Structure formats: C-alpha cells, structure tokens
Amino acid sequence: QVQLVESGGGVVQAGGSLRLSCAASGVTFTIGNMGWYRQAPGKQRELVATITESNAANYADSAKNRFTISRDYTKNMVYLQMTSLKPDDTARYYCNVQRYQYAGDYWGQGTQVTVSS
C-alpha cells in the first residue's frame, strides 16, 4: 500500500526557515507530479508548490521567492524549503503524489507548521 509520511514541521519565529520532507513508500508505479498543499483551520486546502516529472516547479503567489520545492527521484522523496516564514504560513502541510500519465493521487497525514510573530 502507498504511504506518504511528512516530517520537518514545527514552531518557528517569523523570518525563520523550515525544511519539510515527504517520503513515499509502497510505490509500485512511476511517479508523476509531486506537490505540497496546506490547510489552516476554517480554510480550504490550497496549493503551495508542485514539481513535475521533468523537474519544472510551480508556486502559489504566496510562496514565490520564499519557498523552494525539490525532489529525489531515487528515494521517492519531495522537499519544501521554506524561508522568510510569516504567521500567515501557519497551517498543516500535506504531501501529494500523482501517478505518471494516470488519474489518481495520494496524500499524507500532514505536518504542522506554526509561525509566531
């Protein structure tokens, strides 16, 4: 069974940095896009960043110039380097993995990021 496990969340002061990691296990298919989403209490889950199978990255406006997404093809991992964190970045961050050229995707349980003012 496919399992995604996020790590690296925590409490950090505004202006600080965090590096989130997502490890995918039980994968028996070719991975396509990978990405990070976040959800704050009372709000819908929103896209933060995605990275394609060709290593092209896309970012939400709120993440541009501050966050960097990357992936390790040999380890089936995706990362999110976050810098210049703001209180508005406080949310639970979720990892997402898609099958290459197939419908369907997978989600992790999330890791909490809290940015204090």
N, C-alpha and C positions, 0 to 999 in steps of 0.2 A: 504494500500500500504506500502511496505517496505521502510523505510527511514533510512539512516545511517548518523549521524552527528558527525564530528570530532571536537575536541577542544584541546586547550593546546599549540598551536603553538605560535611563537613569535620570537623576536630577542634576541639573547644571544651571549655573547663573547665566543671565543674559550676556551675550557676547562670546560665550564658550563654544566648545565643539564636542561632538559625539560621532562615533563611527558605528553604524548598525550593520549587522551581518545576518544573512539568511542562508541556512544550509538545507538543501533539498536531498532527501533520501528516498529510496524505493523507486527511483525513476527508471522506467524501462522504455522510454521514448526519447525522441530528440526534442530538446527544449527550444522553444522559440523565444518570444519576448519574455522578459522578466521585469518586475517593477516594484515600486514601493507606493503604498497608499496610507492615508492617515485618517483618523476619525476622532473628533473631540466630542465630549458629552453634549447631547442635544443637536448635533450636526450630522450631516450625511458624510459618508466616507468619500474622500476626494483623492484624486491622483496627485502624487508628489513628483515622481520621476519614473521613466521606463527606459529600457535599453533593449535594442533589437538583437536578432541573431547575427547581424552584421556589425554590431557594436555601435550603432547610432543611438545617441541619448536624446531624450526629450524631457523637458521640465515644465512644471507648472510655473506660472509667473511668480508666485511666492517663493519658489525655490531657486530660480535663476540667479546665477552669480554667487550663490551661497552654498548650494549642495552639489555633490558630485556622485553620480551612480556609476558603478563598475561591476564587472562580472569575471568569474574564474571558470572557464569552460571545462577544465579538467576536474574541478572539485564540485561542480554544480552549485556554486555559491554566487550570491549577488550582495553588493555592499552599497551603503549610502553614507558618504562622508558629509557631515553637516557642520558648517562653520557659521560664525556670527549669529548664533541662535537667538531668537526672540521669544517673548512669552506667548505670542500667537502660534508658535510652533508646537506648543504643548498639545499632545494628542497621543493616541495609541497608534503605532506604526505597524502596518501589515505588509508582508511579503506576498507577491503574486507571481506565479509561474504559468506560462502557456505552452501548449504543445505546438511544435513547428508545423505549420500548414494544416492544422486540425483545430476544430472547435473544442472548447472546454479549457478550464484553467483550475488552478489550485491555490488555496490560501493557507497561511499560517495563523497561529493564535495571537500574534502581535506582541510588541514590546512597548512599554510605556516610556514616553519622553516627557519630562516636565522641566520647563524653563522658568526660573524665578526671575523677578525683576530686581 
